[in-house]
Amino acid sequence: MTTFTFKSPNVQDITVNRLGFGAMRITGPGIWDYPADIDNAIKVLKRTKELGVNFIDTADSYGPETSEDLIARALHPYKDMFIATKAGLTRQGPDVWTPVGNPNYLKQCLELSLRRLKVDSIDLYQLHRIDGNYPLEDQLGVFKTAQEEGKIKHFGLSEVSVEQIHEAEKTIHVASVQNLYNVGNRQSEEVLKECEKLNIGFIPWFPIGGRSISDMADQLETISKRTGHTHAQLSLAWLLQKSPVMLPIPGTSSLSHLEENMKAASITLDAQTVSELDAIA
Ligand SMILES: NC(=O)c1ccc[n+]([C@@H]2O[C@H](COP(=O)([O-])OP(=O)(O)OC[C@H]3O[C@@H](n4cnc5c(N)ncnc54)[C@H](OP(=O)(O)O)[C@@H]3O)[C@@H](O)[C@H]2O)c1
């Protein structure tokens, strides 16, 4: 499995295996996300490590809060395991998300994530969404100060344009960008190219792609039959082969899906398969 190294000035490098895990589906019972089965969630998290994952993405809003809690329960003290989390996107229901970039709110989010993850410093802390109601430099100033204080190591953005990356760089070094991207949705192609140019991580969320992939199910099925790889494996292997800065974080609450997805790290797609997948979007 190939690796990627996060780099920021005056911060220790962090090298991760490029196929990570997204913990949005790792939450507790009676809350908005899935699954309701905590024992299973813990098993999935522990299994990620056994399968070679050392990069896990979460957010304070997943659960909310319980994803971070369960990561700590399953994996703390995180030996050789790197946890990325996010702040700045609040929730008022399962599908009601509101950016809040009030700097005092972001400061408090950081303190609570540190506490839930049981760490003194967060490996990669991401601004989940830029909030247009507050000056960008005020929002980023919170992260810059936290980095200087050692409370965060690397800093990342989520759902941003090329222009916003450059604007943010005036206040803090951007070590990664997390945007929607998969076989069926390439709207962030320009951002991916910019990340390659800057040699910063590109974390495609929704990497397996849910409905946008099932819309492509017939095309994927033809390739799947020929290659013997599942739809999810084709999607993940294609991402990994697409760019050396690509860090997919497939999410699942299922042990069998996790095992299946992780096999994508050792798949090499031939040129014909790559060009067929390229042509799908
Ligand atoms: N930055 C952002 O704004 C943002 C937004 C959304 C997500 N994210 C991050 O991105 C991560 C991944 O995104 P995502 O969970 O939305 O999308 P995803 O990883 O592309 O897809 C997850 C969905 O696919 C299913 N799945 C997983 N493996 C499968 C397999 N082998 N076969 C069939 N179905 C499979 C999962 O269900 P099962 O549980 O049944 O496997 C789940 O419904 C999240 O965990 C989160 O960390 C970030």
The ligand as a MOL file (V3000), in Angstrom:
LIG
                    3D

  0  0  0     0  0            999 V3000
M  V30 BEGIN CTAB
M  V30 COUNTS 48 52 0 0 0
M  V30 BEGIN ATOM
M  V30 1 N -16.0670 16.6320 4.0880 0
M  V30 2 C -17.3280 16.3910 3.9350 0
M  V30 3 O -18.1500 17.2860 3.7620 0
M  V30 4 C -17.7980 14.9720 3.9690 0
M  V30 5 C -19.1250 14.6250 3.5770 0
M  V30 6 C -19.4920 13.2770 3.6220 0
M  V30 7 C -18.5870 12.3200 4.0310 0
M  V30 8 N -17.3220 12.6780 4.4210 0 CHG=1
M  V30 9 C -16.3040 11.6910 4.8370 0
M  V30 10 O -16.1580 10.7620 3.7930 0
M  V30 11 C -16.3160 9.4330 4.2980 0
M  V30 12 C -16.8700 8.5590 3.2220 0
M  V30 13 O -18.0770 9.1140 2.7200 0
M  V30 14 P -19.4450 8.3390 2.6700 0
M  V30 15 O -19.5370 7.3790 3.8130 0
M  V30 16 O -20.5190 9.3500 2.4950 0 CHG=-1
M  V30 17 O -19.3890 7.5990 1.2800 0
M  V30 18 P -18.7260 6.2470 0.7310 0
M  V30 19 O -17.6080 5.8110 1.5940 0
M  V30 20 O -18.4970 6.4640 -0.7040 0
M  V30 21 O -19.9270 5.2330 0.8400 0
M  V30 22 C -20.3950 4.7210 2.0250 0
M  V30 23 C -21.6850 3.9650 1.7030 0
M  V30 24 O -21.3740 2.8670 0.8750 0
M  V30 25 C -21.7030 1.6440 1.5370 0
M  V30 26 N -20.5790 0.7310 1.2930 0
M  V30 27 C -19.3200 0.7780 1.7920 0
M  V30 28 N -18.5660 -0.2460 1.3120 0
M  V30 29 C -19.3780 -0.9330 0.4830 0
M  V30 30 C -19.1910 -2.0930 -0.3160 0
M  V30 31 N -18.0240 -2.7340 -0.3630 0
M  V30 32 N -20.2340 -2.5500 -1.0490 0
M  V30 33 C -21.4480 -1.9030 -1.0090 0
M  V30 34 N -21.6780 -0.8070 -0.2720 0
M  V30 35 C -20.6610 -0.3290 0.4670 0
M  V30 36 C -21.8690 1.9850 2.9990 0
M  V30 37 O -22.8740 1.1770 3.5860 0
M  V30 38 P -22.5220 -0.0170 4.6310 0
M  V30 39 O -22.3360 0.6380 5.9620 0
M  V30 40 O -23.7090 -0.8930 4.5550 0
M  V30 41 O -21.2700 -0.6790 4.1270 0
M  V30 42 C -22.3630 3.4120 2.9220 0
M  V30 43 O -23.7600 3.4560 2.6950 0
M  V30 44 C -17.2060 9.6250 5.5180 0
M  V30 45 O -17.0900 8.5540 6.4270 0
M  V30 46 C -16.6720 10.8960 6.0830 0
M  V30 47 O -15.5050 10.6380 6.8470 0
M  V30 48 C -16.9240 13.9860 4.3780 0
M  V30 END ATOM
M  V30 BEGIN BOND
M  V30 1 1 1 2
M  V30 2 2 2 3
M  V30 3 1 2 4
M  V30 4 1 4 5
M  V30 5 2 4 48
M  V30 6 2 5 6
M  V30 7 1 6 7
M  V30 8 2 7 8
M  V30 9 1 8 9
M  V30 10 1 8 48
M  V30 11 1 9 10
M  V30 12 1 9 46
M  V30 13 1 10 11
M  V30 14 1 11 12
M  V30 15 1 11 44
M  V30 16 1 12 13
M  V30 17 1 13 14
M  V30 18 2 14 15
M  V30 19 1 14 16
M  V30 20 1 14 17
M  V30 21 1 17 18
M  V30 22 2 18 19
M  V30 23 1 18 20
M  V30 24 1 18 21
M  V30 25 1 21 22
M  V30 26 1 22 23
M  V30 27 1 23 24
M  V30 28 1 23 42
M  V30 29 1 24 25
M  V30 30 1 25 26
M  V30 31 1 25 36
M  V30 32 1 26 27
M  V30 33 1 26 35
M  V30 34 2 27 28
M  V30 35 1 28 29
M  V30 36 1 29 30
M  V30 37 2 29 35
M  V30 38 1 30 31
M  V30 39 2 30 32
M  V30 40 1 32 33
M  V30 41 2 33 34
M  V30 42 1 34 35
M  V30 43 1 36 37
M  V30 44 1 36 42
M  V30 45 1 37 38
M  V30 46 2 38 39
M  V30 47 1 38 40
M  V30 48 1 38 41
M  V30 49 1 42 43
M  V30 50 1 44 45
M  V30 51 1 44 46
M  V30 52 1 46 47
M  V30 END BOND
M  V30 END CTAB
M  END
